[in-house]
Amino acid sequence: MNWIINDSSENGTIENLLKINGHNLNKGDWSRNNSRKWGGREVLEVLDRNTIRVEKILNQTLGDLIERYHNSGKIIVEK
């Protein structure tokens, strides 16, 4: 993962939609909500240059601190 930047979510953010002006993310990239227990989510859909769809994060809202990451390749997790 390549970290992009931290930003605050904007008006229109709800539990499964993130509004960030000029988010610069693509499907398969990741966001992490540092205001909601560091909830990391894969970008499921890019709706426009300011809106992405992610899996639900309970109580996600306007003003949450969001980290953004570009997916730099296949992620392998070993137990």
N, C-alpha and C positions, 0 to 999 in steps of 0.2 A: 504494500500500500504506500502511496505517496501522499503525504499530508498536503492539503491546499492552504486552508486558513480557517480560523474561527470566525463566526459571525453570529448575529442574533436573528432568530426567526421573526418574520414580519406578519402584519395583519393578514388574516386568512389562513394561518397555520392551524391545523386541527390534528387529531390523533394519527391520521394516516397521510396527511398532506403537509409538506414543508414549503413555506414561501420564503425564499431568500433571493433578493435582487441580484441577478446575474450569477446564479449558483455555479455555473461552469461544470456541471456534473452530467454523466451519461448513465444509461441503464447499466447496472453491474458495479457502479461505483458505490461508495459507502458514505453514510452520515452517522454521526454519534451525537446524541443529545446529552450534554454534560449537566443539564439542569434536571434531568429525569433519570437518575441512577445510571448514567453513562450508557444509555440504551443505544446500542449500535444497530443500524439497519442498512440493508442493501437497497440501492435505488431500484425500484421495480419498474418505474415508468417516468419519463420526462414529459410533463404536460406542456411546458413552455420554458422560456429562459429564466423564469422566476419561480417555477413550481415543480416539485417532484412528488411522486407517490412512493411511500414506504410502508412496511408493515406497521401496524398500530403501536404507538407508544402512549400508554395511559397518561392522560392529562397534558399532553404536549400542546403548547400554545404560544402565542405572541411573546417575544422577548426571551425565549429559551436560548441558551448558549449552544450553538451547533458547530461541531468540527466536520470538515469535509475531506474526503480522501478519494483519490483516483485509484482504481484497481489496476495494479501494475502486472497482473498475471494470475495464474492459478494459485489458489490458497490450499495448502495441505495441512491438515491437523492430525497429529498422531496422539494416541492415548498411551 
